[in-house]
Amino acid sequence: MALPLEPRQLVGLVREARRPTPSARPVHVSGVLARELRSALVREGGGAVVREGTGDGASVLVRVLGGAPGDEDVRVLRQATRRLVPAVAVQTAPWSGDVPYVPATEVVPVPPGQGFPVEEIAAAIARVVDEEEGAALASVLPALAEAVRREQVRRATLQAAFSAGTSGAVQLPVLANRQTRLLGSLRRTAGVRADDASPQELARTIGPELALPLVAGLAARGLVRRLPRRGRLVRATVAAGVTLALGELASRRPRA
């Protein structure tokens, strides 16, 4: 019986699964009430990675505003943009104008009379950082873990749908690679490493990350072939559904 993947493709999946977790660069918070926001973000741990700063060497800058951005706010946000540091704004006053250098979707309002909405801020951070940066941060900062997991699953699901919908069939190597990367990212988000594991530990850790995408991909390809219609929308829906299911299953992994 022929293998569903070529040997070189299997080697690629193993390398993907063994990819190490990079060191987390700090989250910088600045602006009014920056110290209070830092305390809210590190309430469950991760104090070493959240610092007061203006973005130099940071993974993300969170700027706390007290209404219309002032000259200093604009300067700090412009400087972060020039350094290619993504930014999130937290608005503590009832002001609905634009914040320079920050997308409107990443401006988080603080409800009057309430504390910082940590879950919403975490979700905004998860959206602006890349996959590796998000996993590294979530592995050491519990406040970000759930938001990063949700964002990882969302991105992988959309990418799987796009890939399947724009190709002539459900491409198993492409789908398996994306799902293996998702499972590895979710593992790293939970703080579980595989790069320094023994052979036995490595097999237990990454074995499911290799097997589950292959089984799911074969099932998805078989399902599409049996359907009376095999259009792009069908392929995209099946690939997205399988990827989403794998992601939700892997998200239940407890933190290390």
Buried (B, 14 or more C-beta within 10 A) or exposed (E): EEEBBEEEBBEBBEEBBBBEBEEBBBBBBBBBBBEBBBBBBBEEEBEEBBBEBBBEEBBBBBBBBBEEBEEEBBEBBEBBBEEEBBBBBBBBEEBEEEBBBBBEEBBBBBEEEEEBBBEBBBBBBBBBBEBBBBBBBBBBBBBBBBBBBBBBBBBBBBBBBEBBBEBEEBBBBBBBBBBBBBBBBBBBBBBBBBEEBEEEEBEEBBEBBBEBBBBBBBEBBEBBEEEEEBEEEBBBBBBBBBBBBBBBBBBEBEEE
